[in-house]
């Protein structure tokens, strides 16, 4: 799902200004991406996805559906955990390629 579509659904018109600070970007940069001038990095898309999941959980909880909100938050935690594990694996591979001994904390 595109950054534009996802946040237009959640935040409505002028969504760029509403989420820019929360994902570490300038609203003008988001506007340029929306019209096809460049594209967000994988990291920015990850932050935007996290924001969308947290917002969805808040909206569903506010509607009195805490069990659904808990499911969304569980999914959010699983995504973060998977990303952390992938980061550790990438770091270990980079260290091994450089002749490093081991990964800290393992």
N, C-alpha and C positions, 0 to 999 in steps of 0.2 A: 504494500500500500504506500502511496507517495506521501511525502511530508505534507504537501499542500492539502490533499484530500483528508488525511487523518486529522489534521488540526483545524481545518475548516469545519468538519463535522463536530468537533469537540468545542471549539472556541468561537465559531462564527466568523463573520467578516472582520477584516483587520487583525486576523489571528497572529500575524507576524510580530506586531508590537506587544501582544499579550504573552508570547512565549519566548521571545528572543533572549532576554536576560536569563531565563530559567534554563536555557540550553547553551548559554555562553556564546551567543552570536548577536550581531547587529541586525536590527529590523530591516535595514536596507538590503543586507546580504540575503535575508530570507525572501524578501520581495523579488530580488533578482533570480533566485532559484525558482521561485514560483512561475516566473515568465520564461524559464528555460535558459537563463544566462548562468551557466555553471551548474554544479550540483553539490549537495552536502557531502561531507566526508562520512565514512562508515561510523566514526565516533559520534558525530553530530546526529546521525540517524539513530544510533543506539540511545543517546540521551533523549531524543524526541520520543522514541518508543517508550522509554521508562516514564517520561512525563505523561504520555497518553495512558499508560497502564495505571499510574497513581491517580490520575484525574478520573479515570473510569471507575476505579475502586471507590473514590470519594463520592461520586455521583450515585453509584448503586447503593452505597451505605446510606446516603442521605434519603434515598427512596425507601429505606427500611428493609433492604435486602442484604443484610450483613453476611449471610452465607455466600451469596454471589460475590460480594466484595472480598471476602476471605479467599475465595477461589482465584480472583484476579491477583490479589496480593501474593498468594502462593506461586502463581505463574511468574510474577515479577521477580520473586526471590529465586526461583529456579533459573530464570534467564541470567540474573546477576551471578549466581553460583557457577553456571556453565561458562560465562565469560571470564570469571576469575580463574577457573581451571584451565581454560584455553590460554590465558595470559601466562600462567605458571609454566605450562608446557612449552610455549613459545620462548620464554625466558630460558628454560632449561636447555632447549635445543640451541639457542644462541650461545649460551655459555659453553656447551659441549663443543660447538663448532670453533669457538675461540680457545679451546683447551682448558676451560674453567673446570674446577673440581666438582662442585655440587650447587644445588639451589638452596639458598637460605631457608630455614624452616622446614626442611624435609629430612 
